[in-house]
Amino acid sequence: MKLLVKFNLLYVLAMLLGIGCSGLIARNMLQENAREEVLNSARLMMDKAVAVRAYTSKQITPLLETQMKYEFLPQSVPSYSAVEVLAAVQAKHPEFAYKEATLNPTNPRDRAVGWEVDIVSQFRSNGELKEFVGERDTPMGRSLFISRPLRITDPACLRCHSSVEAAPKTMVDKYGPANGFGWTHNEVVGAQIMSVPMNLPLERAERSFKLFITALVGVFVAVGVLLNVAIWAFVVRPVTRLSALADRVSQGDLEAPEFATGSSDEIGTLAQSFARMRASVVQAMKMLES
């Protein structure tokens, strides 16, 4: 097996190993970055919902107290405002989905279903849990969600949700007496859930991964070509010429030319050793002839 073939086999093995290890690390890193990107976006939207709730509770609800005596206005409810604002955002950014999933809501649209009930149950069973992040499969693909507990910490909330008798008559007239009552102070009644599909970030990560691998393969191939040219020019060709001259001398061809090299590297040292050996062989053959 020729020297260049041996070198290329070792180089291809090293290239495959390098690309495999680098690709595995890069893919995991890109996917993790994509997940963090989705998570940061979800947290930003969740913070926006929290800000809308606080704004409604502190500035909007007090302004509507007089009107609420004659007609219940859902715009005065923090959760309603947060859902409506996020729905407007979702109209332009459908990848986001926000819900205040509640076990016993006043508004039926907020009722927790299926996997949302499991999330609320986790918050109810673990009072120390402040945030829960997970992934789930949806018809649109893999989705990441972030959730936070809806805990009754403001006594003002119990005016509407403690009992039918204590609730504003206008609210009972609008939604009925069957749901949204019996809440107690410090109880976890639901969860804020923000969902964001991971398809687009993962697709971007996959494109970046393919571009990285393509560039890496290109670099390895270019380096391999340069190394092949260098090895052929500085090692294989001189050794081949030196081998051919040695073969001629060994067969008694005293007219074989000198091996000319101006280098001082290992090939140059080998050429000098060959020149001394050639001179010794020539001298010995002349002595034998005489």
Backbone as CSV, one residue per row, in Angstrom:
resi,resn,N_x,N_y,N_z,CA_x,CA_y,CA_z,C_x,C_y,C_z
1,MET,0.849,-1.193,0.000,0.000,0.000,0.000,0.883,1.241,0.000
2,LYS,0.638,2.121,-0.928,1.480,3.305,-1.083,1.312,4.259,0.096
3,LEU,2.335,5.091,0.259,2.363,6.023,1.387,1.169,6.973,1.358
4,LEU,0.850,7.537,0.179,-0.274,8.464,0.076,-1.593,7.780,0.407
5,VAL,-1.743,6.520,0.003,-2.977,5.777,0.309,-3.105,5.587,1.813
6,LYS,-2.014,5.208,2.457,-2.045,5.044,3.915,-2.403,6.352,4.608
7,PHE,-1.745,7.421,4.143,-2.025,8.735,4.751,-3.487,9.127,4.577
8,ASN,-4.019,8.917,3.369,-5.409,9.310,3.110,-6.402,8.471,3.894
9,LEU,-6.100,7.201,4.090,-6.988,6.366,4.913,-7.024,6.889,6.350
10,LEU,-5.858,7.217,6.890,-5.806,7.767,8.247,-6.483,9.136,8.310
11,TYR,-6.283,9.927,7.261,-6.879,11.265,7.248,-8.400,11.180,7.170
12,VAL,-8.925,10.282,6.318,-10.379,10.113,6.214,-10.957,9.639,7.541
13,LEU,-10.250,8.720,8.212,-10.712,8.250,9.510,-10.758,9.396,10.522
14,ALA,-9.684,10.205,10.544,-9.649,11.362,11.451,-10.733,12.370,11.084
15,MET,-10.977,12.571,9.777,-12.000,13.518,9.332,-13.387,13.060,9.772
16,LEU,-13.687,11.775,9.572,-15.001,11.256,9.981,-15.190,11.367,11.489
17,LEU,-14.123,11.046,12.231,-14.216,11.154,13.690,-14.409,12.601,14.120
18,GLY,-13.659,13.519,13.493,-13.782,14.939,13.838,-15.145,15.497,13.487
19,ILE,-15.646,15.154,12.283,-16.960,15.643,11.870,-18.049,15.069,12.752
20,GLY,-17.917,13.775,13.105,-18.932,13.150,13.962,-19.009,13.797,15.336
21,CYS,-17.847,13.982,15.971,-17.823,14.598,17.310,-18.272,16.056,17.251
22,SER,-17.738,16.799,16.276,-18.110,18.210,16.145,-19.590,18.360,15.823
23,GLY,-20.100,17.479,14.937,-21.517,17.545,14.566,-22.420,17.257,15.748
24,LEU,-22.050,16.263,16.563,-22.866,15.925,17.731,-22.915,17.090,18.714
25,ILE,-21.741,17.674,18.978,-21.675,18.811,19.907,-22.440,20.002,19.350
26,ALA,-22.221,20.301,18.054,-22.882,21.463,17.441,-24.388,21.284,17.405
27,ARG,-24.860,20.086,17.072,-26.308,19.866,16.989,-26.961,20.031,18.352
28,ASN,-26.357,19.432,19.377,-26.921,19.573,20.724,-26.925,21.035,21.161
29,MET,-25.845,21.754,20.852,-25.745,23.156,21.244,-26.788,24.000,20.518
30,LEU,-26.952,23.763,19.205,-27.920,24.530,18.427,-29.350,24.239,18.876
31,GLN,-29.653,22.991,19.171,-30.995,22.647,19.641,-31.257,23.239,21.023
32,GLU,-30.242,23.235,21.872,-30.404,23.827,23.201,-30.588,25.340,23.090
33,ASN,-29.837,25.966,22.178,-30.007,27.407,21.958,-31.396,27.722,21.421
34,ALA,-31.904,26.853,20.530,-33.256,27.044,19.999,-34.285,26.935,21.115
35,ARG,-34.084,25.979,22.007,-35.017,25.819,23.134,-34.963,27.035,24.063
36,GLU,-33.751,27.535,24.321,-33.621,28.718,25.164,-34.251,29.940,24.506
37,GLU,-34.125,30.035,23.189,-34.746,31.140,22.466,-36.266,31.103,22.621
38,VAL,-36.842,29.907,22.465,-38.291,29.753,22.627,-38.697,30.061,24.058
39,LEU,-37.921,29.571,25.006,-38.244,29.786,26.413,-38.178,31.260,26.783
40,ASN,-37.176,31.966,26.274,-37.067,33.399,26.560,-38.245,34.170,25.961
41,SER,-38.657,33.783,24.747,-39.811,34.434,24.126,-41.071,34.176,24.942
42,ALA,-41.233,32.937,25.409,-42.408,32.593,26.206,-42.419,33.366,27.525
43,ARG,-41.258,33.482,28.154,-41.180,34.226,29.419,-41.493,35.703,29.191
44,LEU,-41.026,36.258,28.089,-41.305,37.657,27.784,-42.806,37.881,27.630
45,MET,-43.479,36.983,26.912,-44.919,37.108,26.728,-45.660,36.887,28.044
46,MET,-45.161,35.974,28.858,-45.784,35.740,30.155,-45.664,36.983,31.031
47,ASP,-44.510,37.616,31.022,-44.324,38.845,31.800,-45.256,39.953,31.301
48,LYS,-45.496,39.953,29.998,-46.430,40.938,29.449,-47.836,40.696,29.980
49,ALA,-48.233,39.429,30.047,-49.555,39.096,30.589,-49.663,39.517,32.054
50,VAL,-48.595,39.281,32.807,-48.595,39.676,34.225,-48.704,41.194,34.352
51,ALA,-48.004,41.921,33.476,-48.066,43.380,33.512,-49.475,43.884,33.191
52,VAL,-50.132,43.249,32.220,-51.504,43.638,31.863,-52.445,43.374,33.027
53,ARG,-52.270,42.257,33.704,-53.108,41.938,34.869,-52.944,43.015,35.950
54,ALA,-51.688,43.368,36.231,-51.433,44.358,37.277,-52.006,45.720,36.888
55,TYR,-51.841,46.097,35.631,-52.373,47.382,35.166,-53.902,47.420,35.291
56,THR,-54.548,46.347,34.885,-56.013,46.289,34.965,-56.483,46.358,36.408
57,SER,-55.811,45.597,37.264,-56.221,45.540,38.670,-56.056,46.884,39.374
58,LYS,-54.963,47.592,39.075,-54.660,48.819,39.805,-55.289,50.074,39.192
59,GLN,-55.491,50.074,37.865,-55.928,51.311,37.228,-57.277,51.225,36.511
60,ILE,-57.614,50.072,35.986,-58.857,49.967,35.228,-60.038,49.598,36.125
61,THR,-59.859,48.591,36.949,-60.959,48.125,37.797,-61.529,49.235,38.679
62,PRO,-60.692,50.055,39.354,-61.265,51.130,40.177,-62.097,52.131,39.378
63,LEU,-61.720,52.351,38.119,-62.464,53.316,37.297,-63.849,52.798,36.898
64,LEU,-64.032,51.501,36.923,-65.287,50.911,36.453,-66.219,50.471,37.577
65,GLU,-65.868,50.802,38.812,-66.665,50.332,39.944,-68.114,50.825,39.873
66,THR,-68.316,52.077,39.507,-69.681,52.622,39.442,-70.488,51.922,38.357
67,GLN,-69.905,51.753,37.187,-70.608,51.096,36.095,-70.922,49.634,36.409
68,MET,-70.036,49.007,37.208,-70.224,47.595,37.541,-71.499,47.361,38.356
69,LYS,-72.007,48.417,39.006,-73.245,48.268,39.787,-74.457,48.060,38.884
70,TYR,-74.335,48.505,37.632,-75.464,48.404,36.708,-75.236,47.349,35.617
71,GLU,-73.961,47.113,35.314,-73.647,46.122,34.277,-72.249,45.567,34.537
72,PHE,-72.163,44.238,34.497,-70.850,43.632,34.721,-69.987,43.793,33.471
73,LEU,-68.804,44.372,33.658,-67.878,44.603,32.551,-66.671,43.680,32.714
74,PRO,-66.531,42.688,31.853,-65.394,41.761,31.979,-64.048,42.450,31.810
75,GLN,-64.050,43.643,31.182,-62.792,44.377,31.013,-62.170,44.776,32.347
76,SER,-62.942,44.725,33.395,-62.438,45.059,34.728,-61.714,43.890,35.382
77,VAL,-61.811,42.704,34.786,-61.199,41.498,35.356,-59.774,41.353,34.794
78,PRO,-58.752,41.285,35.638,-57.365,41.203,35.158,-57.121,40.040,34.203
79,SER,-57.668,38.874,34.520,-57.428,37.716,33.662,-58.037,37.912,32.279
80,TYR,-59.208,38.521,32.234,-59.874,38.783,30.947,-59.012,39.721,30.099
81,SER,-58.492,40.789,30.714,-57.662,41.743,29.982,-56.399,41.087,29.448
82,ALA,-55.763,40.263,30.288,-54.528,39.600,29.857,-54.787,38.685,28.667
83,VAL,-55.866,37.905,28.739,-56.189,36.992,27.641,-56.503,37.765,26.366
84,GLU,-57.242,38.877,26.482,-57.615,39.661,25.305,-56.381,40.310,24.654
85,VAL,-55.484,40.863,25.475,-54.284,41.495,24.930,-53.404,40.459,24.233
86,LEU,-53.217,39.306,24.871,-52.391,38.264,24.260,-53.064,37.681,23.018
87,ALA,-54.392,37.685,22.987,-55.098,37.223,21.789,-54.821,38.171,20.615
88,ALA,-54.747,39.479,20.909,-54.422,40.447,19.862,-52.997,40.232,19.353
89,VAL,-52.088,39.913,20.251,-50.714,39.607,19.837,-50.688,38.324,19.011
90,GLN,-51.486,37.346,19.442,-51.519,36.058,18.747,-52.054,36.189,17.321
91,ALA,-52.887,37.202,17.081,-53.409,37.400,15.731,-52.286,37.675,14.741
92,LYS,-51.233,38.355,15.200,-50.091,38.642,14.341,-48.968,37.626,14.515
93,HIS,-48.964,36.974,15.655,-47.933,35.972,15.941,-48.614,34.688,16.403
94,PRO,-49.174,33.927,15.475,-49.956,32.744,15.841,-49.147,31.647,16.502
95,GLU,-47.823,31.784,16.517,-47.024,30.749,17.171,-47.167,30.781,18.688
96,PHE,-47.681,31.911,19.228,-47.889,32.021,20.671,-49.334,31.659,21.031
97,ALA,-49.504,31.022,22.165,-50.844,30.723,22.669,-50.835,30.924,24.183
98,TYR,-51.773,31.717,24.670,-51.835,32.023,26.103,-53.208,31.656,26.652
99,LYS,-53.199,31.059,27.828,-54.463,30.721,28.484,-54.278,30.758,29.987
100,GLU,-55.303,31.250,30.658,-55.332,31.197,32.118,-56.248,30.042,32.483
101,ALA,-55.673,28.852,32.476,-56.431,27.621,32.687,-56.845,27.506,34.147
102,THR,-58.146,27.465,34.386,-58.697,27.469,35.745,-59.597,26.253,35.928
103,LEU,-59.522,25.660,37.120,-60.329,24.467,37.374,-61.814,24.804,37.485
104,ASN,-62.126,25.922,38.101,-63.533,26.302,38.291,-63.687,27.776,37.908
105,PRO,-63.667,28.075,36.598,-63.662,29.475,36.161,-65.068,30.066,36.079
106,THR,-65.094,31.388,36.149,-66.357,32.082,35.910,-66.674,32.084,34.415
107,ASN,-65.675,32.405,33.625,-65.834,32.413,32.165,-65.489,31.022,31.619
108,PRO,-66.407,30.355,30.923,-66.163,28.982,30.450,-64.933,28.834,29.563
109,ARG,-64.524,29.889,28.885,-63.377,29.767,27.984,-62.076,29.521,28.739
110,ASP,-62.067,29.803,30.051,-60.861,29.642,30.850,-60.764,28.270,31.507
111,ARG,-61.710,27.389,31.252,-61.711,26.089,31.926,-60.513,25.251,31.485
112,ALA,-59.804,24.693,32.459,-58.651,23.839,32.176,-59.120,22.490,31.634
113,VAL,-58.412,21.994,30.627,-58.776,20.712,30.022,-57.519,19.850,29.886
114,GLY,-57.701,18.553,29.978,-56.632,17.596,29.701,-55.329,17.895,30.401
115,TRP,-54.293,18.147,29.588,-52.948,18.364,30.117,-52.863,19.609,30.977
116,GLU,-53.753,20.571,30.776,-53.750,21.782,31.602,-54.142,21.461,33.035
117,VAL,-55.068,20.524,33.191,-55.470,20.107,34.540,-54.282,19.503,35.284
118,ASP,-53.452,18.720,34.577,-52.270,18.121,35.205,-51.309,19.194,35.702
119,ILE,-51.150,20.257,34.925,-50.249,21.337,35.338,-50.779,22.026,36.588
120,VAL,-52.082,22.345,36.581,-52.684,22.992,37.750,-52.546,22.093,38.967
121,SER,-52.729,20.795,38.790,-52.617,19.847,39.907,-51.214,19.842,40.492
122,GLN,-50.214,19.997,39.643,-48.842,20.043,40.149,-48.630,21.268,41.033
123,PHE,-49.160,22.403,40.615,-49.029,23.612,41.425,-49.813,23.484,42.735
124,ARG,-50.953,22.838,42.682,-51.761,22.686,43.892,-51.110,21.724,44.889
125,SER,-50.406,20.722,44.373,-49.788,19.728,45.255,-48.412,20.169,45.764
126,ASN,-47.800,21.133,45.067,-46.477,21.612,45.473,-46.515,23.126,45.603
127,GLY,-46.700,23.597,46.812,-46.826,25.028,47.047,-45.561,25.802,46.774
128,GLU,-44.382,25.127,46.732,-43.119,25.797,46.496,-42.819,25.976,44.999
129,LEU,-43.581,25.308,44.154,-43.339,25.358,42.723,-43.828,26.690,42.148
130,LYS,-42.919,27.477,41.619,-43.256,28.805,41.096,-43.359,28.831,39.577
131,GLU,-42.730,27.877,38.920,-42.752,27.848,37.457,-42.526,26.421,36.994
132,PHE,-43.243,26.046,35.949,-43.095,24.702,35.401,-42.940,24.814,33.883
133,VAL,-41.876,24.206,33.366,-41.584,24.252,31.930,-41.601,22.830,31.388
134,GLY,-42.209,22.656,30.226,-42.265,21.327,29.624,-42.493,21.394,28.134
135,GLU,-42.525,20.232,27.517,-42.785,20.124,26.081,-43.893,19.105,25.857
136,ARG,-44.622,19.292,24.771,-45.694,18.358,24.429,-45.876,18.330,22.919
137,ASP,-46.398,17.201,22.439,-46.689,17.055,21.016,-48.074,17.604,20.710
138,THR,-48.166,18.378,19.644,-49.436,18.956,19.205,-49.615,18.649,17.720
139,PRO,-50.814,18.872,17.178,-51.010,18.671,15.735,-50.068,19.521,14.887
140,MET,-49.560,20.636,15.442,-48.651,21.513,14.709,-47.188,21.132,14.924
141,GLY,-46.954,20.108,15.747,-45.581,19.693,16.026,-45.241,19.871,17.499
142,ARG,-43.961,19.773,17.792,-43.487,19.897,19.163,-43.701,21.314,19.675
143,SER,-44.195,21.431,20.901,-44.481,22.745,21.486,-43.881,22.810,22.884
144,LEU,-43.292,23.962,23.205,-42.767,24.201,24.548,-43.726,25.115,25.292
145,PHE,-43.938,24.832,26.568,-44.830,25.691,27.346,-44.175,26.064,28.670
146,ILE,-44.544,27.241,29.141,-44.116,27.712,30.449,-45.373,28.057,31.229
147,SER,-45.423,27.675,32.490,-46.634,27.897,33.283,-46.271,28.406,34.672
148,ARG,-47.195,29.224,35.212,-47.043,29.757,36.564,-48.379,29.652,37.277
149,PRO,-48.364,29.484,38.587,-49.633,29.268,39.301,-50.459,30.541,39.433
150,LEU,-51.768,30.372,39.374,-52.712,31.451,39.681,-53.182,31.235,41.120
151,ARG,-52.590,31.986,42.023,-52.880,31.833,43.449,-53.670,33.045,43.940
152,ILE,-54.691,32.819,44.749,-55.520,33.897,45.283,-54.795,34.539,46.460
153,THR,-54.097,35.637,46.185,-53.377,36.362,47.235,-54.014,37.719,47.528
154,ASP,-54.859,38.191,46.625,-55.534,39.476,46.808,-56.943,39.228,47.350
155,PRO,-57.249,39.681,48.565,-58.589,39.462,49.131,-59.708,40.040,48.268
156,ALA,-59.379,41.032,47.445,-60.403,41.628,46.594,-60.985,40.609,45.617
157,CYS,-60.192,39.595,45.258,-60.688,38.571,44.321,-61.842,37.780,44.927
158,LEU,-61.834,37.638,46.255,-62.860,36.823,46.902,-64.225,37.504,46.912
159,ARG,-64.268,38.804,46.620,-65.573,39.483,46.534,-66.412,38.895,45.408
160,CYS,-65.734,38.413,44.370,-66.458,37.858,43.222,-66.494,36.337,43.220
161,HIS,-65.592,35.706,43.976,-65.440,34.260,43.819,-65.607,33.456,45.098
162,SER,-65.890,34.098,46.218,-66.040,33.324,47.453,-67.381,32.591,47.492
163,SER,-68.453,33.312,47.195,-69.787,32.696,47.193,-70.705,33.476,46.263
164,VAL,-71.808,32.840,45.899,-72.778,33.490,45.011,-73.365,34.720,45.681
165,GLU,-73.626,34.609,46.979,-74.247,35.710,47.723,-73.336,36.938,47.787
166,ALA,-72.016,36.712,47.898,-71.083,37.839,48.023,-70.716,38.441,46.666
167,ALA,-70.954,37.732,45.595,-70.563,38.186,44.264,-71.483,39.298,43.779
168,PRO,-70.978,40.192,42.932,-71.823,41.234,42.337,-72.982,40.611,41.550
169,LYS,-74.180,41.162,41.757,-75.353,40.608,41.084,-75.204,40.668,39.571
170,THR,-74.564,41.716,39.073,-74.406,41.843,37.621,-73.529,40.725,37.052
171,MET,-72.554,40.274,37.831,-71.695,39.180,37.374,-72.466,37.864,37.354
172,VAL,-73.265,37.643,38.409,-74.064,36.419,38.475,-75.087,36.394,37.341
173,ASP,-75.658,37.553,37.048,-76.619,37.621,35.938,-75.965,37.291,34.605
174,LYS,-74.695,37.664,34.458,-74.007,37.461,33.175,-73.511,36.030,33.014
175,TYR,-72.940,35.459,34.069,-72.308,34.143,33.945,-73.060,33.028,34.675
176,GLY,-74.024,33.377,35.512,-74.766,32.355,36.236,-74.121,31.999,37.566
177,PRO,-74.843,31.272,38.416,-74.346,30.965,39.759,-73.621,29.623,39.858
178,ALA,-73.388,28.945,38.740,-72.883,27.573,38.817,-71.364,27.482,38.904
179,ASN,-70.646,28.461,38.361,-69.180,28.332,38.260,-68.469,29.573,38.793
180,GLY,-67.229,29.337,39.196,-66.375,30.443,39.615,-66.535,30.837,41.061
181,PHE,-67.090,29.956,41.886,-67.285,30.286,43.302,-66.636,29.212,44.177
182,GLY,-66.504,29.542,45.446,-65.892,28.602,46.380,-64.382,28.729,46.474
183,TRP,-63.827,29.774,45.888,-62.393,29.969,45.987,-62.030,30.435,47.399
184,THR,-60.829,30.090,47.850,-60.381,30.486,49.187,-59.040,31.209,49.087
185,HIS,-58.726,31.945,50.142,-57.484,32.727,50.159,-56.272,31.797,50.077
186,ASN,-55.313,32.174,49.241,-54.047,31.461,49.035,-54.229,30.124,48.303
187,GLU,-55.381,29.920,47.717,-55.621,28.686,46.962,-55.124,28.861,45.522
188,VAL,-54.528,27.795,44.973,-54.151,27.780,43.556,-55.372,27.311,42.768
189,VAL,-55.944,28.223,42.013,-57.176,27.905,41.282,-56.908,27.593,39.815
190,GLY,-55.715,27.882,39.347,-55.415,27.651,37.941,-53.951,27.920,37.649
191,ALA,-53.658,28.096,36.369,-52.274,28.345,35.956,-52.254,29.195,34.691
192,GLN,-51.310,30.112,34.652,-51.046,30.846,33.415,-50.154,29.964,32.545
193,ILE,-50.585,29.720,31.333,-49.837,28.821,30.448,-49.564,29.522,29.119
194,MET,-48.289,29.637,28.786,-47.874,30.206,27.511,-47.215,29.107,26.691
195,SER,-47.753,28.840,25.513,-47.222,27.789,24.640,-46.618,28.412,23.389
196,VAL,-45.481,27.858,22.979,-44.793,28.330,21.774,-44.306,27.116,20.989
197,PRO,-44.752,26.933,19.739,-44.260,25.817,18.926,-42.755,25.919,18.708
198,MET,-42.089,24.776,18.651,-40.642,24.754,18.483,-40.224,24.466,17.043
199,ASN,-41.192,24.308,16.158,-40.871,23.931,14.779,-39.904,24.904,14.122
200,LEU,-40.261,26.202,14.134,-39.442,27.186,13.433,-38.042,27.303,14.033
201,PRO,-37.891,27.452,15.363,-36.535,27.516,15.919,-35.712,26.257,15.635
202,LEU,-36.377,25.079,15.702,-35.654,23.843,15.425,-35.270,23.741,13.951
203,GLU,-36.128,24.244,13.075,-35.786,24.250,11.646,-34.597,25.173,11.384
204,ARG,-34.587,26.335,12.049,-33.440,27.236,11.905,-32.173,26.582,12.446
205,ALA,-32.317,25.885,13.563,-31.155,25.196,14.132,-30.658,24.102,13.186
206,GLU,-31.592,23.393,12.538,-31.204,22.336,11.603,-30.493,22.916,10.381
207,ARG,-30.992,24.059,9.875,-30.321,24.700,8.747,-28.910,25.150,9.133
208,SER,-28.788,25.727,10.319,-27.464,26.153,10.792,-26.538,24.954,10.948
209,PHE,-27.100,23.842,11.424,-26.292,22.625,11.600,-25.793,22.118,10.247
210,LYS,-26.681,22.070,9.249,-26.271,21.600,7.922,-25.217,22.521,7.308
211,LEU,-25.390,23.831,7.502,-24.400,24.778,6.987,-23.055,24.576,7.673
212,PHE,-23.083,24.350,8.981,-21.846,24.125,9.742,-21.137,22.860,9.263
213,ILE,-21.907,21.766,9.091,-21.314,20.503,8.655,-20.746,20.639,7.252
214,THR,-21.482,21.327,6.358,-20.994,21.526,4.996,-19.679,22.305,4.997
215,ALA,-19.637,23.377,5.790,-18.416,24.177,5.879,-17.274,23.359,6.475
216,LEU,-17.587,22.540,7.486,-16.554,21.724,8.127,-15.988,20.688,7.157
217,VAL,-16.880,20.034,6.394,-16.427,19.066,5.391,-15.570,19.765,4.342
218,GLY,-16.012,20.971,3.916,-15.232,21.726,2.943,-13.837,22.043,3.445
219,VAL,-13.736,22.438,4.705,-12.424,22.743,5.293,-11.554,21.487,5.331
220,PHE,-12.127,20.359,5.775,-11.365,19.111,5.834,-10.880,18.698,4.447
221,VAL,-11.754,18.806,3.442,-11.372,18.421,2.083,-10.259,19.327,1.563
222,ALA,-10.394,20.646,1.782,-9.364,21.579,1.321,-8.021,21.296,1.996
223,VAL,-8.067,21.062,3.307,-6.831,20.742,4.033,-6.244,19.429,3.541
224,GLY,-7.130,18.445,3.278,-6.653,17.161,2.771,-5.965,17.290,1.430
225,VAL,-6.539,18.082,0.521,-5.915,18.297,-0.788,-4.551,18.958,-0.631
226,LEU,-4.479,19.999,0.197,-3.203,20.691,0.411,-2.158,19.758,1.020
227,LEU,-2.582,18.922,1.980,-1.644,17.982,2.599,-1.163,16.941,1.594
228,ASN,-2.078,16.484,0.739,-1.682,15.519,-0.282,-0.647,16.108,-1.225
229,VAL,-0.888,17.354,-1.669,0.056,18.018,-2.567,1.406,18.205,-1.865
230,ALA,1.348,18.621,-0.606,2.589,18.860,0.131,3.365,17.548,0.339
231,ILE,2.657,16.484,0.720,3.343,15.205,0.955,3.929,14.662,-0.347
232,TRP,3.159,14.820,-1.438,3.689,14.340,-2.725,4.924,15.135,-3.151
233,ALA,4.861,16.456,-2.976,5.956,17.316,-3.431,7.192,17.191,-2.551
234,PHE,7.008,17.093,-1.244,8.156,17.152,-0.333,8.605,15.790,0.192
235,VAL,7.785,14.756,0.012,8.150,13.443,0.543,8.128,12.379,-0.551
236,VAL,6.951,12.176,-1.153,6.793,11.051,-2.072,7.686,11.195,-3.299
237,ARG,7.656,12.341,-3.955,8.454,12.519,-5.171,9.951,12.394,-4.906
238,PRO,10.528,13.073,-3.878,11.964,12.897,-3.617,12.333,11.463,-3.266
239,VAL,11.506,10.802,-2.448,11.808,9.425,-2.062,11.729,8.501,-3.273
240,THR,10.758,8.742,-4.160,10.636,7.922,-5.372,11.868,8.082,-6.260
241,ARG,12.318,9.320,-6.456,13.518,9.569,-7.257,14.755,8.926,-6.627
242,LEU,14.851,9.090,-5.295,16.002,8.520,-4.585,15.979,7.002,-4.663
243,SER,14.797,6.422,-4.587,14.658,4.974,-4.679,15.066,4.471,-6.060
244,ALA,14.671,5.226,-7.106,15.034,4.836,-8.476,16.546,4.898,-8.675
245,LEU,17.202,5.945,-8.143,18.656,6.049,-8.251,19.351,4.931,-7.490
246,ALA,18.847,4.634,-6.302,19.442,3.548,-5.509,19.335,2.219,-6.245
247,ASP,18.211,2.012,-6.921,18.011,0.778,-7.669,19.020,0.680,-8.827
248,ARG,19.277,1.794,-9.528,20.241,1.803,-10.643,21.652,1.536,-10.139
249,VAL,22.003,2.178,-9.002,23.344,1.980,-8.454,23.533,0.540,-8.002
250,SER,22.464,-0.018,-7.369,22.575,-1.398,-6.882,22.758,-2.395,-8.018
251,GLN,22.382,-2.030,-9.251,22.517,-2.894,-10.417,23.807,-2.615,-11.185
252,GLY,24.664,-1.754,-10.606,25.963,-1.502,-11.205,26.018,-0.349,-12.171
253,ASP,24.989,0.469,-12.235,24.982,1.632,-13.128,25.744,2.773,-12.453
254,LEU,27.026,2.865,-12.799,27.859,3.896,-12.172,27.658,5.264,-12.802
255,GLU,26.920,5.292,-13.910,26.672,6.565,-14.572,25.392,7.246,-14.055
256,ALA,24.759,6.642,-13.080,23.530,7.249,-12.526,23.862,8.625,-11.968
257,PRO,23.004,9.626,-12.270,23.311,10.997,-11.835,23.216,11.164,-10.325
258,GLU,23.795,12.209,-9.855,23.694,12.546,-8.425,22.254,12.993,-8.119
259,PHE,21.863,12.740,-6.879,20.537,13.206,-6.442,20.704,14.608,-5.881
260,ALA,20.228,15.584,-6.633,20.414,16.982,-6.239,19.259,17.449,-5.368
261,THR,19.576,17.951,-4.207,18.563,18.550,-3.322,19.227,19.639,-2.495
262,GLY,18.553,20.742,-2.377,19.120,21.842,-1.608,18.512,21.958,-0.222
263,SER,17.679,21.001,0.140,17.005,21.078,1.437,17.888,20.521,2.537
264,SER,17.608,20.979,3.771,18.363,20.485,4.933,17.469,19.695,5.873
265,ASP,16.365,19.219,5.334,15.440,18.453,6.166,15.821,16.978,6.118
266,GLU,14.914,16.114,6.565,15.203,14.682,6.619,15.482,14.104,5.237
267,ILE,14.746,14.586,4.207,14.986,14.107,2.852,16.390,14.510,2.395
268,GLY,16.787,15.741,2.732,18.141,16.192,2.388,19.197,15.355,3.082
269,THR,18.977,15.020,4.342,19.929,14.175,5.084,20.020,12.790,4.454
270,LEU,18.854,12.239,4.056,18.843,10.940,3.401,19.599,10.982,2.070
271,ALA,19.426,12.087,1.326,20.126,12.229,0.042,21.641,12.280,0.249
272,GLN,22.101,12.981,1.296,23.529,13.050,1.585,24.074,11.675,1.966
273,SER,23.285,10.948,2.772,23.713,9.596,3.150,23.796,8.709,1.918
274,PHE,22.813,8.842,1.004,22.832,8.051,-0.227,24.040,8.416,-1.081
275,ALA,24.395,9.695,-1.144,25.544,10.131,-1.934,26.832,9.508,-1.391
276,ARG,26.992,9.466,-0.052,28.174,8.855,0.541,28.219,7.361,0.255
277,MET,27.033,6.737,0.368,26.965,5.305,0.099,27.302,5.016,-1.370
278,ARG,26.796,5.866,-2.264,27.054,5.694,-3.694,28.548,5.828,-3.978
279,ALA,29.192,6.820,-3.330,30.626,7.011,-3.529,31.407,5.799,-3.045
280,SER,30.980,5.231,-1.902,31.661,4.052,-1.361,31.493,2.859,-2.290
281,VAL,30.294,2.703,-2.856,30.033,1.586,-3.772,30.876,1.731,-5.030
282,VAL,30.953,2.934,-5.587,31.743,3.178,-6.789,33.219,2.873,-6.532
283,GLN,33.724,3.343,-5.381,35.117,3.113,-5.049,35.415,1.626,-4.886
284,ALA,34.472,0.925,-4.225,34.651,-0.514,-4.020,34.660,-1.262,-5.332
285,MET,33.769,-0.895,-6.241,33.707,-1.575,-7.543,34.956,-1.307,-8.361
286,LYS,35.511,-0.108,-8.297,36.744,0.207,-9.017,37.912,-0.609,-8.460
287,MET,37.926,-0.791,-7.133,39.003,-1.585,-6.517,38.909,-3.027,-6.955
288,LEU,37.671,-3.529,-7.095,37.481,-4.898,-7.530,37.917,-5.065,-8.985
289,GLU,37.663,-4.058,-9.807,38.028,-4.131,-11.221,39.544,-4.113,-11.415
290,SER,40.230,-3.407,-10.489,41.682,-3.333,-10.606,42.346,-4.543,-9.959
